[in-house]
Amino acid sequence: MATDADLGRVLLDIARSAIGEGLGLDARPPGDHPALHSNAATFVTLKQLGDLRGCIGSLEARRPLGVDVRENAIAAAFRDPRFPSLTAREFDTTSIEVSVLTSDERVAAHSEEELIATLRPGVDGVIVQHGANRATFLPQVWETIADPQAFLRALKRKAGLPEDFWSPALNVSRYTVTKWAETEFLLSEER
């Protein structure tokens, strides 16, 4: 998907509007874009003063892009189990980021060392799965966990696996994202 600024603005507006509606606030109607009607997998991330405030998404493209962003924005604001529901008082100080994921591709590795050597810090979003245990980190997580070994260990912990866990049955996939953040649009508008 192209890094279309118009699409980014529409997706961010969809997310903000959906959250505003969920808070009972007047929300401006988002614009339209041809890409909104194609199925896509997305994540919506909320931040307060740079700290994570909610993040929910889809790993598979099962619904139209606009619908996926709307539903994930509502879930990130009101149903992320790590945080209480967003309040109207927090709404104006919450920044939103939307990530559109590419299809994931399986990473073949016979050892953790081989897997670590194939990871592309700052580029790859990674999914680990073993049985019912599954978790992902978006590529943006590399900004806070830059070391590939530490990244993988933290991801395994998130999946409910021991950080030193390795098994031939461990499924690892990677994907990339196109992302748009309200803070980036604000900075470009100030210039």
Backbone as numpy.savetxt, mean C-alpha at the origin, in Angstrom:
# Nx Ny Nz CAx CAy CAz Cx Cy Cz
1.28 0.69 -15.50 0.44 1.87 -15.50 1.32 3.11 -15.50
0.99 4.04 -16.31 1.78 5.27 -16.42 1.69 6.09 -15.13
2.69 6.90 -14.90 2.68 7.76 -13.72 1.95 9.05 -14.06
0.71 8.93 -14.42 -0.15 10.01 -14.85 -0.56 10.86 -13.64
-0.13 12.12 -13.63 -0.45 13.01 -12.50 -1.95 13.23 -12.38
-2.65 13.31 -13.50 -4.10 13.48 -13.44 -4.78 12.29 -12.77
-4.32 11.09 -13.10 -4.86 9.90 -12.46 -4.55 9.93 -10.96
-3.35 10.30 -10.61 -2.97 10.38 -9.19 -3.87 11.32 -8.41
-4.13 12.48 -8.98 -5.01 13.45 -8.30 -6.43 12.87 -8.12
-6.94 12.21 -9.15 -8.28 11.62 -9.06 -8.30 10.53 -7.99
-7.28 9.66 -7.96 -7.25 8.58 -6.97 -7.16 9.14 -5.55
-6.34 10.16 -5.35 -6.23 10.78 -4.03 -7.55 11.44 -3.64
-8.22 12.07 -4.60 -9.53 12.68 -4.33 -10.58 11.62 -3.97
-10.54 10.49 -4.67 -11.47 9.39 -4.35 -11.26 8.94 -2.91
-9.99 8.75 -2.54 -9.68 8.28 -1.18 -10.13 9.30 -0.14
-9.79 10.57 -0.34 -10.15 11.60 0.64 -11.67 11.76 0.72
-12.34 11.73 -0.41 -13.79 11.85 -0.43 -14.45 10.69 0.31
-13.98 9.48 0.09 -14.56 8.30 0.75 -14.40 8.38 2.26
-13.23 8.81 2.71 -13.00 8.93 4.16 -13.87 10.05 4.72
-13.92 11.17 4.02 -14.76 12.28 4.47 -16.22 11.87 4.60
-16.73 11.15 3.61 -18.11 10.66 3.68 -18.29 9.75 4.89
-17.29 8.89 5.15 -17.35 7.99 6.29 -17.38 8.73 7.62
-16.84 9.94 7.63 -16.85 10.78 8.83 -18.07 11.70 8.88
-18.92 11.63 7.86 -20.10 12.48 7.81 -19.79 13.91 7.40
-18.65 14.12 6.74 -18.25 15.45 6.29 -18.64 15.66 4.84
-18.84 16.91 4.46 -19.07 17.21 3.05 -17.78 16.91 2.29
-17.91 16.19 1.23 -16.74 15.83 0.43 -16.99 16.26 -1.01
-15.94 16.80 -1.62 -16.09 17.19 -3.02 -16.08 15.93 -3.88
-16.89 15.91 -4.90 -16.92 14.72 -5.76 -15.61 14.61 -6.55
-15.04 13.40 -6.58 -13.80 13.23 -7.34 -14.05 13.28 -8.84
-13.01 13.55 -9.60 -13.11 13.58 -11.05 -13.18 12.18 -11.62
-13.06 12.12 -12.93 -13.12 10.83 -13.62 -11.82 10.65 -14.41
-11.51 9.42 -14.72 -10.33 9.08 -15.51 -10.61 7.72 -16.15
-10.22 7.51 -17.41 -10.50 6.23 -18.07 -9.94 5.02 -17.33
-8.83 5.17 -16.62 -8.20 4.03 -15.93 -9.03 3.54 -14.75
-9.96 4.35 -14.26 -10.73 3.98 -13.06 -11.57 2.73 -13.27
-11.86 2.38 -14.49 -12.79 1.30 -14.77 -12.09 -0.04 -15.02
-10.76 -0.04 -15.09 -10.00 -1.29 -15.25 -9.68 -1.86 -13.87
-9.73 -3.19 -13.76 -9.41 -3.83 -12.48 -7.96 -3.55 -12.10
-7.76 -3.29 -10.81 -6.42 -3.03 -10.29 -6.37 -3.36 -8.81
-5.16 -3.65 -8.34 -4.90 -3.87 -6.91 -4.24 -2.62 -6.37
-4.72 -2.14 -5.23 -4.20 -0.90 -4.65 -4.01 -1.02 -3.15
-3.21 -0.11 -2.61 -3.11 0.10 -1.17 -3.33 1.58 -0.91
-4.02 1.89 0.17 -4.18 3.26 0.61 -3.50 3.37 1.97
-2.57 4.32 2.07 -1.80 4.54 3.30 -2.15 5.90 3.86
-2.42 5.95 5.15 -2.70 7.20 5.84 -1.55 7.50 6.80
-1.17 8.78 6.86 -0.09 9.19 7.77 -0.51 10.43 8.54
-0.03 10.50 9.77 -0.22 11.66 10.64 1.17 12.12 11.05
1.54 13.32 10.66 2.86 13.87 10.98 3.98 12.90 10.60
3.82 12.25 9.47 4.83 11.33 8.96 4.75 9.92 9.51
3.92 9.69 10.54 3.79 8.36 11.13 2.60 7.63 10.53
2.74 6.33 10.38 1.67 5.50 9.84 0.42 5.64 10.70
-0.73 5.81 10.04 -2.01 5.94 10.74 -3.04 4.93 10.23
-2.68 4.20 9.18 -3.54 3.17 8.62 -3.04 2.78 7.25
-3.17 1.52 6.91 -2.76 1.06 5.58 -3.48 -0.25 5.29
-4.31 -0.24 4.28 -5.06 -1.43 3.88 -5.03 -1.49 2.35
-4.98 -2.71 1.83 -4.96 -2.83 0.39 -5.36 -4.18 -0.13
-5.22 -4.31 -1.43 -5.55 -5.53 -2.16 -4.30 -5.99 -2.90
-4.07 -7.29 -2.89 -2.92 -7.83 -3.60 -3.29 -8.34 -4.99
-4.58 -8.60 -5.21 -5.03 -9.07 -6.52 -6.01 -8.06 -7.11
-5.93 -7.90 -8.43 -6.81 -6.97 -9.15 -8.16 -7.65 -9.39
-9.11 -7.40 -8.47 -10.40 -8.07 -8.55 -11.58 -7.12 -8.74
-11.32 -5.81 -8.67 -12.41 -4.84 -8.85 -11.84 -3.60 -9.53
-12.71 -2.76 -10.09 -12.23 -1.57 -10.79 -11.38 -0.68 -9.88
-10.38 -0.05 -10.48 -9.43 0.79 -9.76 -10.11 1.79 -8.83
-11.08 2.54 -9.33 -11.76 3.53 -8.51 -12.46 2.92 -7.31
-13.09 1.77 -7.50 -13.78 1.08 -6.42 -12.77 0.56 -5.41
-11.66 0.00 -5.89 -10.64 -0.56 -5.00 -10.05 0.53 -4.11
-9.74 1.69 -4.69 -9.19 2.80 -3.90 -10.21 3.25 -2.87
-11.45 3.42 -3.28 -12.50 3.86 -2.35 -12.63 2.90 -1.17
-12.74 1.62 -1.45 -12.93 0.62 -0.39 -11.69 0.52 0.51
-10.50 0.59 -0.07 -9.29 0.51 0.74 -9.08 1.76 1.57
-9.52 2.91 1.08 -9.42 4.15 1.87 -10.32 4.05 3.10
-11.53 3.59 2.90 -12.47 3.42 4.02 -11.89 2.42 5.03
-11.36 1.32 4.53 -10.79 0.31 5.42 -9.57 0.84 6.17
-8.71 1.59 5.49 -7.51 2.14 6.15 -7.90 3.12 7.25
-8.94 3.89 7.02 -9.36 4.90 8.00 -10.14 4.30 9.17
-10.92 3.26 8.91 -11.86 2.80 9.93 -11.72 1.34 10.35
-10.93 0.55 9.61 -10.88 -0.88 9.92 -9.47 -1.47 10.02
-8.43 -0.63 10.03 -7.08 -1.17 10.23 -7.00 -1.60 11.70
-6.80 -2.90 11.96 -6.85 -3.36 13.35 -5.72 -2.81 14.23
-4.73 -2.20 13.64 -3.61 -1.66 14.42 -3.92 -0.29 15.02
-5.01 0.35 14.55 -5.30 1.73 14.94 -6.78 1.90 15.26
-7.10 2.88 16.14 -8.52 3.22 16.31 -9.02 3.89 15.03
-10.33 3.93 14.87 -10.92 4.59 13.70 -10.49 6.05 13.66
-10.25 6.53 12.45 -9.91 7.93 12.24 -11.06 8.80 12.72
-10.76 9.95 13.29 -11.79 10.87 13.75 -11.85 12.10 12.84
-12.96 12.81 12.90 -13.12 14.02 12.10 -12.05 15.04 12.47
-11.65 15.07 13.73 -10.61 16.01 14.18 -9.25 15.73 13.52
-8.99 14.47 13.20 -7.73 14.09 12.57 -7.73 14.26 11.05
-8.90 14.36 10.47 -9.05 14.29 9.01 -8.16 15.29 8.26
-8.18 16.55 8.65 -7.42 17.57 7.92 -5.91 17.42 8.06
-5.46 16.76 9.11 -4.01 16.58 9.31 -3.52 15.20 8.88
-4.40 14.45 8.25 -4.04 13.12 7.75 -3.67 13.24 6.28
-2.49 12.74 5.92 -2.10 12.73 4.51 -2.35 11.34 3.94
-2.68 11.31 2.67 -3.08 10.07 1.99 -2.09 9.76 0.88
-1.81 8.47 0.74 -0.97 7.97 -0.34 -1.70 6.79 -0.97
-1.73 6.74 -2.30 -2.34 5.63 -3.02 -1.26 4.94 -3.85
-1.20 3.63 -3.72 -0.25 2.82 -4.49 -1.04 1.85 -5.37
-0.69 1.81 -6.66 -1.29 0.85 -7.58 -0.22 -0.21 -7.86
-0.57 -1.46 -7.61 0.38 -2.56 -7.71 0.40 -3.19 -9.09
1.58 -3.64 -9.52 1.67 -4.49 -10.70 1.29 -5.91 -10.27
1.10 -6.78 -11.21 0.90 -8.20 -10.87 2.16 -8.71 -10.20
1.98 -9.59 -9.24 3.16 -10.13 -8.55 3.77 -11.26 -9.37
5.06 -11.45 -9.14 5.77 -12.55 -9.80 6.49 -13.35 -8.72
6.44 -14.65 -8.85 7.06 -15.54 -7.86 8.58 -15.41 -7.95
9.22 -15.43 -6.79 10.67 -15.38 -6.71 11.14 -16.78 -6.32
11.91 -17.39 -7.20 12.44 -18.72 -6.92 13.77 -18.58 -6.17
13.81 -19.13 -4.97 15.04 -19.09 -4.18 15.09 -20.35 -3.33
16.29 -20.92 -3.23 16.46 -22.17 -2.48 16.94 -21.92 -1.06
17.23 -20.65 -0.74 17.68 -20.31 0.61 17.35 -18.84 0.87
17.37 -18.48 2.14 17.11 -17.09 2.48 18.20 -16.19 1.88
19.43 -16.65 1.89 20.53 -15.86 1.32 20.31 -15.61 -0.17
19.87 -16.63 -0.89 19.60 -16.48 -2.32 18.44 -15.50 -2.54
17.43 -15.59 -1.70 16.30 -14.68 -1.81 16.74 -13.24 -1.56
17.49 -13.03 -0.51 17.96 -11.68 -0.16 18.77 -11.08 -1.31
19.56 -11.91 -1.97 20.39 -11.43 -3.08 19.56 -10.98 -4.28
18.33 -11.50 -4.41 17.49 -11.13 -5.56 16.61 -9.92 -5.29
16.44 -9.53 -4.02 15.57 -8.41 -3.70 16.16 -7.08 -4.16
15.30 -6.19 -4.61 15.71 -4.87 -5.09 15.20 -3.81 -4.10
16.05 -3.43 -3.13 15.61 -2.44 -2.14 15.10 -1.17 -2.80
13.97 -0.68 -2.27 13.37 0.53 -2.80 12.51 0.32 -4.02
12.56 -0.87 -4.61 11.81 -1.17 -5.83 10.74 -2.23 -5.59
11.13 -3.31 -4.92 10.24 -4.45 -4.75 9.31 -4.30 -3.55
8.03 -4.54 -3.80 7.11 -4.90 -2.73 7.23 -6.41 -2.63
7.12 -6.95 -1.43 7.36 -8.39 -1.25 6.19 -9.00 -0.48
5.79 -10.19 -0.94 4.76 -10.98 -0.28 5.41 -12.28 0.17
5.20 -12.65 1.43 5.62 -13.99 1.89 4.36 -14.73 2.32
4.34 -16.04 2.03 3.21 -16.86 2.42 3.69 -18.26 2.74
3.20 -18.77 3.86 3.43 -20.17 4.24 2.15 -20.65 4.90
1.45 -21.56 4.22 0.17 -22.00 4.74 -0.79 -20.83 4.80
-1.43 -20.64 5.95 -2.39 -19.54 6.12 -1.71 -18.23 6.49
-0.41 -18.26 6.73 0.33 -17.05 7.12 0.78 -16.30 5.88
0.36 -15.03 5.77 0.72 -14.22 4.61 0.82 -12.76 5.02
1.80 -12.08 4.44 1.96 -10.64 4.70 2.71 -10.02 3.53
2.57 -8.71 3.43 3.30 -7.97 2.40 3.87 -6.70 3.00
4.92 -6.22 2.40 5.46 -4.88 2.62 5.49 -4.20 1.26
4.94 -3.00 1.19 5.05 -2.17 -0.01 6.50 -1.75 -0.21
6.89 -1.37 -1.42 8.26 -0.90 -1.63 8.65 0.27 -0.72
7.66 1.07 -0.30 7.93 2.22 0.55 8.53 1.82 1.90
8.32 0.57 2.33 8.84 0.12 3.63 10.37 0.10 3.62
10.96 0.00 2.43 12.43 0.05 2.34 12.98 1.37 2.90
12.16 2.41 2.90 12.60 3.71 3.43 12.89 3.63 4.93
12.22 2.71 5.64 12.45 2.57 7.07 13.23 1.31 7.43
13.23 0.32 6.55 14.02 -0.91 6.77 14.85 -1.14 5.51
16.00 -0.50 5.43 16.80 -0.52 4.21 17.60 -1.81 4.01
17.90 -2.51 5.07 18.70 -3.73 4.98 17.83 -4.89 4.52
18.17 -5.57 3.41 17.32 -6.66 2.89 17.07 -7.78 3.91
18.07 -8.15 4.69 17.86 -9.22 5.66 16.88 -8.76 6.75
17.05 -7.55 7.25 16.13 -7.02 8.27 14.72 -6.86 7.69
14.62 -6.43 6.43 13.34 -6.28 5.74 12.60 -7.62 5.70
13.30 -8.66 5.26 12.69 -9.98 5.13 12.30 -10.53 6.50
13.15 -10.35 7.48 12.83 -10.86 8.83 11.61 -10.15 9.41
11.53 -8.84 9.23 10.37 -8.09 9.72 9.10 -8.53 8.98
9.21 -8.81 7.70 8.06 -9.26 6.93 7.59 -10.63 7.41
8.51 -11.52 7.71 8.13 -12.83 8.23 7.44 -12.69 9.59
7.94 -11.79 10.44 7.27 -11.54 11.73 5.85 -11.04 11.50
5.69 -10.11 10.55 4.36 -9.58 10.23 3.42 -10.70 9.79
3.96 -11.70 9.10 3.16 -12.85 8.63 2.89 -13.85 9.74
3.44 -13.62 10.93 3.23 -14.55 12.04 4.20 -15.72 12.03
5.30 -15.56 11.31 6.33 -16.59 11.24 7.54 -16.16 12.05
8.32 -17.11 12.55 9.57 -16.72 13.22 10.48 -16.00 12.22
11.22 -15.01 12.68 12.04 -14.23 11.74 13.14 -15.04 11.10
13.55 -16.15 11.72 14.58 -17.00 11.11 13.98 -18.18 10.35
12.67 -18.14 10.11 11.98 -19.23 9.43 12.42 -19.35 7.98
12.67 -20.57 7.54 12.88 -20.85 6.13 12.36 -22.24 5.83
11.69 -22.38 4.71 11.17 -23.66 4.27 11.09 -23.64 2.76
11.31 -24.79 2.11 11.10 -24.84 0.66 9.66 -24.50 0.27
8.72 -24.63 1.22 7.32 -24.33 0.94 6.98 -22.85 1.16
7.96 -22.03 1.54 7.72 -20.59 1.70 7.56 -19.97 0.31
6.41 -19.39 0.04 6.17 -18.71 -1.24 6.52 -17.24 -1.09
7.36 -16.76 -1.99 7.76 -15.36 -1.98 7.49 -14.79 -3.37
6.80 -13.66 -3.39 6.51 -12.96 -4.65 6.91 -11.51 -4.49
7.11 -10.86 -5.64 7.40 -9.44 -5.60 6.58 -8.71 -6.65
6.44 -7.41 -6.43 5.68 -6.54 -7.32 6.28 -5.14 -7.19
5.88 -4.26 -8.08 6.27 -2.86 -7.97 4.98 -2.03 -7.87
5.14 -0.77 -7.55 3.97 0.10 -7.43 4.20 1.41 -8.16
3.10 2.01 -8.56 3.08 3.43 -8.94 2.34 4.09 -7.81
2.94 5.13 -7.22 2.30 5.73 -6.07 2.16 7.24 -6.23
1.14 7.74 -5.58 0.89 9.17 -5.54 0.61 9.53 -4.09
1.21 10.61 -3.62 1.02 11.06 -2.24 0.55 12.51 -2.25
-0.41 12.82 -1.39 -0.88 14.20 -1.29 0.27 15.14 -0.98
1.19 14.72 -0.14 2.30 15.60 0.23 3.16 15.96 -0.99
3.31 15.03 -1.93 4.09 15.31 -3.14 3.37 16.32 -4.03
2.06 16.21 -4.12 1.29 17.18 -4.91 1.34 18.55 -4.27
1.28 18.62 -2.94 1.35 19.90 -2.25 2.70 20.56 -2.49
3.79 19.78 -2.44 5.12 20.33 -2.67 5.25 20.86 -4.09
4.74 20.11 -5.08 4.85 20.55 -6.47 4.00 21.80 -6.73
2.88 21.94 -6.02 2.04 23.11 -6.20 2.64 24.35 -5.55
3.48 24.16 -4.49 4.11 25.30 -3.83 5.25 25.90 -4.64
5.80 25.10 -5.57 6.97 25.54 -6.35 6.60 26.57 -7.38
